Amino acid sequence: MTTLNPLYQLAADQKSAEVTDWSARISWVLGLVVFIAFVYWLMRQGWKWRGSLQSGLPELATTPDGFADGEELLTLTGRYHASTTAGQWLDRIVAHGLGTRSRAELTLTAQGLDVVRPGAADFFVPASALREARLDKALAGKVLPEGGLLVITWAHGDQLIDSGFRSDRAAEHQAWVDAVNHLAGAPGDHLTSTTTSTTEGTAR
């Protein structure tokens, strides 16, 4: 009988193992959820605050009547990444839906640039408002391989804006740079951004 005592003791030890403290675990999970929700709320408030600062930006132009009748110079399907204050790649513009990433369909004619964005606000840039185009790799915090972004600079009201696009076929970007610069009367080929050139210059 005495030889069985260790087995009884082992069984008793197994049954008395500590039970998981579910209340503490649930409290920890709820605390994490509240923290994530708070961070999200702060981000939303920051977005709204930036939008209120940019409330003076005029409404975006819409596609003019008869635009579809004009001769298409180029078309592009891809993604719209963001718009920023020209020359300031981190100064994102969120007013009038320009801060919303989306699919995009671009059409360039002698009248200007038509940007159709499914699920987001469309806009039109008259040819007289186009300033230049270039290949770039970063805009509004988004970094892509060298030349992965087509950045078009245009005037809206009294502000210059850089808008970034990425074609489903990146090989098309250079043709867009050439065509937009020709239409805008911009001198030279703008292959890289000021930010990229400055970085390379510093590295030297």
C-alpha positions as CSV (number, residue, x, y, z in Angstrom):
1,M,0.0,0.0,0.0
2,T,2.8,2.3,0.8
3,T,4.3,1.9,-2.7
4,L,1.2,3.5,-4.2
5,N,1.4,6.7,-2.1
6,P,3.7,8.5,-4.6
7,L,1.3,7.8,-7.4
8,Y,-1.6,9.3,-5.4
9,Q,0.5,12.3,-4.6
10,L,1.4,12.8,-8.3
11,A,-2.3,12.6,-9.3
12,A,-3.2,15.1,-6.6
13,D,-0.5,17.5,-7.8
14,Q,-1.7,17.4,-11.3
15,K,-5.3,18.1,-10.3
16,S,-4.2,21.1,-8.2
17,A,-2.4,22.8,-11.1
18,E,-2.9,26.6,-11.1
19,V,-5.9,27.7,-13.2
20,T,-5.4,30.5,-15.8
21,D,-6.4,33.9,-14.5
22,W,-8.9,34.7,-17.3
23,S,-10.0,38.0,-15.7
24,A,-6.5,39.4,-15.8
25,R,-6.0,38.2,-19.4
26,I,-9.3,39.7,-20.6
27,S,-8.5,43.0,-18.9
28,W,-5.1,43.0,-20.7
29,V,-6.8,42.4,-24.1
30,L,-9.4,45.1,-23.4
31,G,-6.7,47.5,-22.4
32,L,-4.8,46.8,-25.7
33,V,-8.0,47.3,-27.7
34,V,-8.7,50.6,-26.0
35,F,-5.1,51.8,-26.7
36,I,-5.4,50.9,-30.4
37,A,-8.7,52.7,-30.6
38,F,-7.2,55.8,-29.0
39,V,-4.3,55.8,-31.4
40,Y,-6.7,55.5,-34.3
41,W,-8.8,58.4,-32.9
42,L,-5.7,60.5,-32.7
43,M,-4.8,59.8,-36.3
44,R,-8.3,60.7,-37.4
45,Q,-8.2,64.0,-35.4
46,G,-4.8,64.8,-37.0
47,W,-6.3,64.1,-40.5
48,K,-9.3,66.4,-39.8
49,W,-7.0,69.1,-38.4
50,R,-4.9,69.0,-41.5
51,G,-8.0,69.2,-43.6
52,S,-9.2,72.3,-41.7
53,L,-5.8,74.0,-42.3
54,Q,-6.2,73.3,-46.0
55,S,-9.8,74.5,-46.1
56,G,-8.8,77.5,-48.2
57,L,-7.8,75.3,-51.1
58,P,-10.4,75.8,-54.0
59,E,-12.7,73.1,-55.1
60,L,-11.3,70.7,-57.6
61,A,-12.1,71.3,-61.3
62,T,-14.4,68.8,-63.0
63,T,-14.1,67.4,-66.4
64,P,-15.2,70.0,-69.0
65,D,-18.0,69.3,-71.5
66,G,-16.6,67.9,-74.8
67,F,-13.5,66.6,-73.2
68,A,-14.2,63.1,-74.5
69,D,-14.4,64.4,-78.0
70,G,-10.8,65.6,-78.0
71,E,-7.8,63.6,-79.3
72,E,-6.3,61.5,-76.5
73,L,-2.5,61.9,-76.2
74,L,-2.0,59.3,-73.5
75,T,-4.1,57.1,-71.2
76,L,-3.0,55.3,-68.0
77,T,-4.5,52.9,-65.5
78,G,-2.9,52.4,-62.1
79,R,-3.0,53.9,-58.6
80,Y,-3.2,57.4,-57.3
81,H,-0.9,57.6,-54.2
82,A,-1.1,61.1,-52.8
83,S,-0.7,64.8,-53.3
84,T,1.6,67.1,-51.5
85,T,2.7,70.8,-51.5
86,A,5.1,71.0,-54.5
87,G,8.7,70.4,-53.4
88,Q,7.7,69.1,-50.0
89,W,7.2,65.4,-50.3
90,L,5.9,64.9,-46.7
91,D,3.4,67.8,-46.7
92,R,0.4,65.7,-47.6
93,I,-2.8,67.5,-48.9
94,V,-6.0,65.9,-47.7
95,A,-8.6,68.6,-48.6
96,H,-11.2,67.7,-51.2
97,G,-10.3,64.0,-51.0
98,L,-6.8,64.4,-52.3
99,G,-5.4,62.5,-49.4
100,T,-7.3,59.3,-50.3
101,R,-5.3,56.6,-52.1
102,S,-7.3,54.9,-54.9
103,R,-7.2,53.3,-58.3
104,A,-6.9,55.9,-61.0
105,E,-7.5,56.2,-64.7
106,L,-5.7,59.1,-66.4
107,T,-6.4,60.7,-69.7
108,L,-4.2,63.4,-71.2
109,T,-5.4,65.6,-74.1
110,A,-4.5,69.1,-75.3
111,Q,-7.2,70.4,-72.9
112,G,-5.5,68.9,-69.8
113,L,-5.4,65.9,-67.5
114,D,-8.5,64.1,-66.4
115,V,-8.1,61.9,-63.3
116,V,-10.9,59.4,-62.7
117,R,-10.8,57.7,-59.3
118,P,-13.3,54.9,-58.6
119,G,-14.4,55.3,-55.0
120,A,-12.8,58.7,-54.5
121,A,-13.2,62.3,-55.9
122,D,-12.3,62.7,-59.6
123,F,-10.5,65.9,-60.7
124,F,-9.4,67.7,-63.8
125,V,-6.2,69.7,-64.3
126,P,-6.4,72.2,-67.2
127,A,-3.5,72.3,-69.6
128,S,-2.8,75.8,-68.5
129,A,-2.3,74.6,-64.9
130,L,0.2,71.9,-65.7
131,R,3.7,72.8,-64.7
132,E,5.9,69.7,-65.1
133,A,6.2,66.0,-64.7
134,R,9.1,63.8,-63.4
135,L,9.9,60.3,-62.2
136,D,10.4,60.0,-58.5
137,K,10.5,57.3,-55.8
138,A,8.9,58.9,-52.7
139,L,5.8,61.0,-52.0
140,A,3.8,61.6,-48.8
141,G,5.8,58.9,-46.9
142,K,5.4,56.3,-49.6
143,V,8.7,55.0,-50.9
144,L,9.0,52.9,-54.1
145,P,11.9,51.8,-56.3
146,E,13.7,54.5,-58.2
147,G,11.4,55.9,-60.9
148,G,8.4,54.0,-59.5
149,L,6.3,57.1,-59.2
150,L,5.0,59.5,-61.9
151,V,4.8,62.9,-60.2
152,I,2.8,65.7,-61.9
153,T,3.1,69.2,-60.7
154,W,0.1,71.5,-61.2
155,A,-1.2,74.8,-60.1
156,H,-4.5,75.0,-58.1
157,G,-5.5,78.5,-56.9
158,D,-2.3,80.0,-55.6
159,Q,-0.7,76.7,-54.7
160,L,1.5,74.3,-56.5
161,I,0.7,70.6,-56.0
162,D,2.7,67.4,-56.6
163,S,0.4,64.5,-57.4
164,G,1.9,61.0,-57.5
165,F,0.7,58.1,-59.7
166,R,1.9,54.6,-60.4
167,S,0.9,53.0,-63.6
168,D,0.1,49.3,-63.8
169,R,2.9,49.3,-66.5
170,A,5.7,51.4,-65.1
171,A,7.4,51.5,-68.5
172,E,4.8,54.0,-69.5
173,H,6.0,56.6,-67.0
174,Q,8.7,58.2,-69.2
175,A,6.2,58.8,-72.0
176,W,4.0,60.6,-69.6
177,V,6.9,62.8,-68.4
178,D,7.7,63.7,-71.9
179,A,4.1,64.4,-72.9
180,V,3.2,66.5,-69.8
181,N,6.4,68.5,-70.0
182,H,5.7,69.2,-73.7
183,L,2.2,70.3,-73.0
184,A,3.2,72.4,-70.1
185,G,6.2,73.9,-71.9
186,A,8.6,72.7,-69.2
187,P,12.2,72.7,-70.2
188,G,14.3,69.5,-70.0
189,D,13.6,66.1,-68.7
190,H,12.7,65.8,-65.1
191,L,13.9,62.3,-64.2
192,T,14.3,62.7,-60.5
193,S,12.9,64.8,-57.7
194,T,14.6,67.6,-55.8
195,T,14.7,65.4,-52.8
196,T,16.5,62.6,-54.6
197,S,19.0,65.0,-56.2
198,T,19.7,66.7,-52.8
199,T,20.3,63.3,-51.2
200,E,22.7,62.2,-53.9
201,G,24.5,65.5,-53.8
202,T,24.9,65.2,-50.0
203,A,26.2,61.7,-50.4
204,R,28.9,62.9,-52.7
